[in-house]
Amino acid sequence: MREPWVVGVSGASGTPYAAAVVGGLLDAGEPVDLIVSRAARLTVLDETGRSFRDAHWAEDLAAWLDRDLTDADVRHWPAGDLAAGPSSGSYRVRGMAVVPASTAACAGIAIGLSKDLLQRAAEVNLKERRPVVVVPRETPVTRSHLEHLIALHDAGAVVLPASPGFYGAGAAASAQQLVDFVAGKVLDALGVPHTLFRRWSGQLGAARS
Ligand SMILES: Cc1cc2nc3c(=O)[nH]c(=O)nc-3n(C[C@H](O)[C@H](O)[C@H](O)COP(=O)(O)O)c2cc1C
């Protein structure tokens, strides 16, 4: 059985990024351990119109991702469960993506607050020197936000702002193409193959042809 990637969804806007990353991992045959923060339930509700409930996570996640899931695909850990597997370095995972990452999650991970399982799992993966990708979503930012991102970078995380490029799809890019660009960059950083965006070919204007 392959070791899973942890995907932590915090309460920043951008739940489509999380769905695209989870979908991309599953498409690549990579199992996912999922942690959805308390605040992220509000953004999921706001941005998808759907609830995400611990007791019904499998059906809620299937609806959110709009795909059928098996027990082997995704394991869900409640964000309040600090005894869960990903809270320990001895629990084997490949690494972690925090997507989207709220300013609060960035701050908590940067200073080792571990106020919930998402923050603890990120800290664990950093200390174990596994790949960690953090996708901050806030604009504009304060000096303290920037300092927390520098601390995350210095701790070994890839800081990958939710900042899509247009070169893969052109100026008429759909929202989903822009989401997939960011999700594809996350998978690139984790070393997971995908076809979420068209790569730069070295030819100007190729996206319009
Ligand atoms: C609808 C909604 C949208 C939000 N969008 C953002 C955002 O884009 N970026 C951010 O840093 N915080 C955002 N917040 C605030 C966070 O949810 C809040 O700071 C929360 O404490 C984050 O907790 P968490 O990191 O444990 O998920 C938003 C909150 C709500 C309710």
PDBQT file of the ligand as one rigid body, heavy atoms in Angstrom, charges set to zero:
ROOT
HETATM    1  C1  LIG A 301     -15.920  32.930   4.049  1.00  0.00    +0.000 C 
HETATM    2  C2  LIG A 301     -14.565  33.158   4.660  1.00  0.00    +0.000 A 
HETATM    3  C3  LIG A 301     -13.482  33.463   3.850  1.00  0.00    +0.000 A 
HETATM    4  C4  LIG A 301     -12.222  33.655   4.408  1.00  0.00    +0.000 A 
HETATM    5  N1  LIG A 301     -11.168  33.908   3.558  1.00  0.00    +0.000 NA
HETATM    6  C5  LIG A 301      -9.924  34.000   4.075  1.00  0.00    +0.000 A 
HETATM    7  C6  LIG A 301      -8.809  34.139   3.185  1.00  0.00    +0.000 A 
HETATM    8  O1  LIG A 301      -8.939  34.185   1.957  1.00  0.00    +0.000 OA
HETATM    9  N2  LIG A 301      -7.580  34.184   3.738  1.00  0.00    +0.000 N 
HETATM   10  C7  LIG A 301      -7.364  34.080   5.098  1.00  0.00    +0.000 A 
HETATM   11  O2  LIG A 301      -6.212  34.092   5.510  1.00  0.00    +0.000 OA
HETATM   12  N3  LIG A 301      -8.416  33.971   5.965  1.00  0.00    +0.000 NA
HETATM   13  C8  LIG A 301      -9.678  33.911   5.483  1.00  0.00    +0.000 A 
HETATM   14  N4  LIG A 301     -10.748  33.771   6.337  1.00  0.00    +0.000 N 
HETATM   15  C9  LIG A 301     -10.510  33.815   7.792  1.00  0.00    +0.000 C 
HETATM   16  C10 LIG A 301     -10.062  32.466   8.368  1.00  0.00    +0.000 C 
HETATM   17  O3  LIG A 301     -11.077  31.499   8.165  1.00  0.00    +0.000 OA
HETATM   18  C11 LIG A 301      -9.780  32.627   9.872  1.00  0.00    +0.000 C 
HETATM   19  O4  LIG A 301      -8.583  33.378  10.062  1.00  0.00    +0.000 OA
HETATM   20  C12 LIG A 301      -9.651  31.313  10.587  1.00  0.00    +0.000 C 
HETATM   21  O5  LIG A 301      -9.290  31.561  11.937  1.00  0.00    +0.000 OA
HETATM   22  C13 LIG A 301      -8.634  30.385   9.970  1.00  0.00    +0.000 C 
HETATM   23  O6  LIG A 301      -8.546  29.217  10.744  1.00  0.00    +0.000 OA
HETATM   24  P1  LIG A 301      -7.782  27.913  10.231  1.00  0.00    +0.000 P 
HETATM   25  O7  LIG A 301      -6.430  28.335   9.762  1.00  0.00    +0.000 OA
HETATM   26  O8  LIG A 301      -7.722  27.042  11.435  1.00  0.00    +0.000 OA
HETATM   27  O9  LIG A 301      -8.584  27.289   9.170  1.00  0.00    +0.000 OA
HETATM   28  C14 LIG A 301     -12.029  33.586   5.814  1.00  0.00    +0.000 A 
HETATM   29  C15 LIG A 301     -13.131  33.281   6.620  1.00  0.00    +0.000 A 
HETATM   30  C16 LIG A 301     -14.376  33.083   6.064  1.00  0.00    +0.000 A 
HETATM   31  C17 LIG A 301     -15.529  32.743   6.978  1.00  0.00    +0.000 C 
ENDROOT
TORSDOF 0
